């Protein structure tokens, strides 16, 4: 039985597969924050944070201790979401965005970031189940 994915999760998967943020950017209607902020923030979020996290989710576990707010930390939260994982994800994405741009995401971005986290968890679960099924062959 397959689970239906949100429109934003489907768009995120398409963007991750193609390496083009456009599918993911267009999925957000209405925009999660002001248009001018979205135009500058969404490419950074996708290319500098979301895309690297996806590749970390697909890689073997790192041989070093995973430090908080690193891309591996974000991937670990997706792979093993606990009760506070969404809050930790939001805080880590905010921190990484600020490191990349020297600017803060607007406060109204929290619900959007939680949705992105939930989309990632759903996509990773699909990926994980596919890998398990593939190894059974």
Rosetta blueprint (number, residue, H / E / L):
1 X L
2 X L
3 X L
4 X L
5 X L
6 X L
7 X H
8 X H
9 X H
10 X H
11 X H
12 X H
13 X H
14 X H
15 X H
16 X H
17 X H
18 X H
19 X L
20 X L
21 X L
22 X H
23 X H
24 X H
25 X H
26 X H
27 X L
28 X L
29 X L
30 X L
31 X L
32 X L
33 X L
34 X L
35 X H
36 X H
37 X H
38 X H
39 X H
40 X H
41 X H
42 X H
43 X H
44 X H
45 X H
46 X H
47 X H
48 X H
49 X H
50 X H
51 X H
52 X H
53 X H
54 X H
55 X H
56 X H
57 X H
58 X H
59 X L
60 X L
61 X L
62 X L
63 X L
64 X L
65 X L
66 X L
67 X L
68 X L
69 X L
70 X L
71 X H
72 X H
73 X H
74 X H
75 X H
76 X H
77 X H
78 X H
79 X H
80 X L
81 X L
82 X L
83 X L
84 X L
85 X H
86 X H
87 X H
88 X H
89 X H
90 X H
91 X H
92 X H
93 X H
94 X H
95 X H
96 X H
97 X H
98 X H
99 X H
100 X H
101 X H
102 X L
103 X L
104 X L
105 X L
106 X L
107 X H
108 X H
109 X H
110 X H
111 X H
112 X H
113 X H
114 X H
115 X H
116 X H
117 X H
118 X H
119 X H
120 X H
121 X H
122 X H
123 X H
124 X H
125 X H
126 X H
127 X H
128 X H
129 X H
130 X H
131 X H
132 X H
133 X H
134 X H
135 X H
136 X L
137 X L
